[in-house]
Amino acid sequence: MIRTCFLCVILFSSSLCIAQNKPTDTATLTDPCLDAKGNAYMDRQARAFLAEVNATLKKYPPGLSHQAHRQPHLLLLDAVLHDKYAAYRKPVQDFFHERIANTLAEIENTKVQKGAVIWKLYNMGFIIRTKTVTLAFDLVDGKSSRSDSFALSGNIMTRLIRQCDVLFVSHYHRDHADEAIARQFIDNGKPVIAPPQIWAGQPVHNAVTHLKRQADTLQELTLKSGRKLKIVLYPGHQMGETENNVPLVFTPEGLSFSHMGDQINEGKFMIDYDWIDHVTRKYHVDVLIPPSWTNEIHRIVKGFNPELVIPGHENELGHPLDDRVPFWGDSEFLQLTYPELKASSFKTLNMTWGESFHYVRP
């Protein structure tokens, strides 16, 4: 009887340790595989490591000449964020909130005279500002982490939205699309560009702008300011079933930016290479923002032939640990081709939450 009960306790404890589905967000949610002292240690360790990360990234901001100094601390960040309960740890929440608050202040006070300033927010969330326009891509608040305490406040999101002229949403997954954010853009007379699948059947769907998903077709979008963007909306997918817009946006200054959302070809679904392999034949691309985990990133980059590559989607805290792709690359995951990209002549810049880079065309 005692052995049976003991076995039940072991099995129950193990099931708690391996559970992966939607833990409840509370201020005291901790790793059930650790006791109070163990969880307190993990919090202290996270705070110490993140202080080191912050100090180094502040000293060496994103730049092609700073990569060697930054890389060890991005790997240290990987280690902290590959704790399953990272999004529920206060040091991680504080790190994220402080960095985005600083970024918001920077965005609110930045005027661009030449080139573009690119801010990386959370996951695939990017804001790009030129002299005349500010573009937002896959802007979300972090609730996809499943931790409300990790997510950004409504006030922060409203202030970010106020700074942007247009929102591009790649596809319907919650770490890329947020209906409440889209509604704020629309309510303020700012267009939201998204594929037809997103919010289908909802009232907001009719207010979203659905450009033609057609390779090499140059379309025009008029902003609230009266300025115009030229856009090619490539008909991308995330493995066939999910429509994934891949916009190539040309600003009034003639700069061009492409954000790829969760674009991926896998298995027998390879039709998107029909356009991916040939983008560079017709258009010049300044900056390409692909998902870090797409399985043939080197081939994709060759097709666009950009001046600069800035990968996104590292360390999405709502993903299981093996799918929370780290800065060190994990080339065994989905047969990633980061080694080929890193060894190539393409300029690639790694950025994390709340960082910015001033891009000027070479």
N, C-alpha and C positions, 0 to 999 in steps of 0.2 A: 504493500500500500504506500509506504514512504517513498520507495523507488519510483512508483508510478506518478505520485504527486511531484517529485523532484523533476522527473522527465517532462511533465506538463509545464513546469515553471521554465525549464530550459527552452522548450519549443516556443512558449509564449514570448519569452525574452528575445529569441532569435527572430520571430516574426516582426517584433517591433523594430529590430535593428535593420531588417532588410526591406521594410515597407517603403514604397516609393511614391505613394499616391496622396497628394493633396493634404498635407498636415494642416491642422487648424491654427490660424494665426492668433497667438496670444503673446503678451509681453514676456511670459516665462517659458515659452516653448523651447525645449532643449533636446539634445541628443539622448534618447532613452537608453542607448548602449553605455552611457557614461553616468557616473554618480555626480552629485553636486560639485565636488571638488574637481572632477575631471572636466565638467562643462565650464567651471570658473577658469580653469587653466586654459582651455581653448579660447575663451574670450580674451584673456590676458595676452596670449600668444598672438591672436589676430590683431589686437591693438598695437602690440610692439612691432609686428611685421609691417602693418599698414602705415605706421609712422615712418618706417624706413622707406617704404615705397613712395610715400608722399614727398619726403625730403629729396629723394633722388630724382623723381619726375619733375619736381619744381626746379631743381638745379639744372637738369637736362631735359628741356621741353622737346616735343617732337621735332625732329630734324634729321635729315639723312646723314649728317656728320656725327650725330649723337647716339646712333644705334647701339654701339658696343657698350656704352655706359648704361643705357636704359634696359637692355635685354635681361640681365640677371634679376632686376627688380620686377620686370613684367612676369618672369617665371616665379618669383616669390609671391606675386599677386595671384598667379594661377594656383599656387599651393593653398593659399588662404581660401580662395573661392571654390576649391574642390572639396571643401567640407560640405557634406550634404545639407547641413543646417546653416550654411553661411548667411543666407538672407534673413535669418531670424536672430543673428548675433548682433548686438548693439554696435560693436566696433565696426562691423561691415556696413551697417545702416548709416552710422555717422560718417564714415569714409565717403560713401556714395552721396549722401545729402550735402556734405560740405563741398565736394568737388563740383556738383551740379549748381549749387548756390553761387560759387565763385564764377562758374561758366556763365550763368545767367547775368551776373553783374557785368562780365566782360562783353557779352553780346549786346546788352543794353547801352554800352558805352563805346562800341566799336563802329567807326566809320571807315570804310575801305576806299582808298583812292586808286589802288592798282592791284590787279589780280583778284584773289578771293581768299577769305578766311573761312576755314572749314572747322567746325566743332563736332566732336563725337560725343554723343550723350549716352544713352543706354542701348545695348544690343545693336540693332541696325539703325538706330536713331541718329541722324546727322542734320545739321543746319549749315548751309553754305551761303555766305554773303559776298556779293560783289558791290561795286559802287552804286548800282541802281536797283538790285533785287536781292531778296533773301528767300532761299528755298529751304523747305523742310521735307525730310524723307523719313517715313516709318517712325514718326514721333509717338512714343508711348511713355507711360509714367512708371513702369516697373512692376505693375501688379501681376505680370506674367510670372514673377518669382514666387507667387502664391503667398507672399508676405505683405500685408497691408502696411506694416510698419517700415518696410523697406521702400515701398513706393513713394514717389514724389507727391507733394501736397497739391491740391487743386489750385492754390494761389501761384505756386511755382509754374505749373503747366499753363495757366492763363497768361502769365507774364511772358513765357516762352512763345506762346501762340501770337501774342501781341506784336512780337518782333518779326514775324514771318509773313510773307506775301502769298504763299501757296503751299499746300501739303500734297506730297505724292505718297500713296499707300500701295505697297507692292502686292499684298495678298491678305487673306482674311484671318490668318493665325494671330492669336492675341498678343504675341510678342512683337507684332508688326502693325496691328490695326486696333484702334480704339474709337468706338463710335462717338463717345462723349467728346473726344478731342476733335474729331471730324466735324461734329455739330458746331463746336465753337468757331472753327474756321468759317463754316458756311454761314453761321449767324452774323459773322463780322464781314460778310461779303467777299470772303477769300475762297478761291476755288480749291476743291479737293479732287485729285485725280486718282481713280482706282479702277480695278477690273470689275466687270459686271457681277461676278460672284459675290463681292463684298456687300453685306447687309441687304441681300436680295429679299424682297418682300417686306422690308421695313420702310417707314416713311422717308427716312434720310436717303434712301437709295435714289430717289428721283432728283435729289438736290446735288448728288455727286456727279462730277463730270466724267463721262466715259468716252475718252478719245479712242480712235481706231487702233486696235492692237495689230499693227501691220508694219512689217519690216520695211525700212527705207522710205516710208511715207512721212514727209515733213509736214507737221501740223502747226497751227498757230494758236496760242492761248493768250487772251487779254486779261491782265491783272486788274485789280481794283484801282490801282494807280494810273491805269491807262497804258502802262508799259506792256510790251509783248514778249513772249517767249516762243522760240521755235523748239518743237519737240518731235523726236521720233520715238514712238512707243512700240518697242519690240515685244512680240507675243510670247513671253516666257512662261515657264511652268515650274512647279515643284513636283517633279516625278509624274507628270501627265495629268493627274486629276485636278490639281490646284492651279488656277490661273495666277500667274505671277508677272505683273508688269515690270518691264525693264526700260525705264525712260532714259533717253539721251537728251539732255536739256541744254539748249544753247541760250545763253544770256544775251542781253542787248550789247554787252561788250565783246561778244564773239567767243567767250569761254564756253567749254562744254564739259558736262558732268553726267556720268551714268551710275545709277544706284541699282543694284541687282536683286535686292530683297533676298528671297530664298531660292534663287535660280539654281536648278540642278538637273542634269541629265543622268539617268542611271538605268542599268539593265538594258531592256530592249527599247526604252523610250529615249531616242537620241535625235528627234526631229529638230530641236532648237539649235543644233549645230549648223543647220542650214543657213541661219543668219549669224550666229555667233562667230563662225569662222571667217566672216567676210565684212564685219563692221568697218574695219580700217580701210577697206577699198573705196568707201564712199565718204567717210566722215573722219575728221580729226577729233580725238578724244583727249581732253586734258587730264581728267581724273576719273578713274574707275574705282567703284566701291563694291567689291564682290563679297559674298559671305565667305568667311574663312574656312568653312567646312565643305564647300562644294568640291566634288571629288576630282575634277580635272581643272583646277584653278589655273595651271600654267597654260593649258590649251585655250581657256577662256581669255586670259590676258593677251595671248598672242593674237586672238581674233580682234580684240579692241585696240591693241597696240597703243596704250595710253602713255602720256608723259609721266604719270604717277599712279601707283596702286595703293589704296588704303583699305585693307581688309576690315570687315566688321563681323559682328555676331559672336565674338569670343565671350566665354563665361556667362551665357544666359542662365541665370540661377534657377529658372523654372524647368530646365532640362535635367534628365538623369546625369550622373557624374560622367559617364563615358561619352555623352553627347554634349557636354559642356566644354566645347572645344577650347583648348588652351593656347596661349601665345607660343608655346614651344612646338606646336604644329600637329603632333600625333599623326604621323603619316600613315599609320596602319588603319586609322579610322576612315572608312569609305575609300580606301586607297588614295588618300590625298596626295597631291603633287607639289606640296610646298618645297621639298628639296630642289626640284627642278626650277621653281620660280625663284627661290633664293639664289640659286647658282646662275641665273640668267642675268641679262643686262637690264632687265626692267627695274625701275626704281620702286621699291616697296617700303612703305612707312607704316609701322605699327603704332596705333594710338589706343588709349583706354578711356574710360569714363571721364568726361569733363576736361578733355584736352583739346587744344586748337593748333592749327597749322596755317601759316600764311603762304598760299600757293601763288607763285608768279610764273607764268609760262616761260620756259627757258628761251 
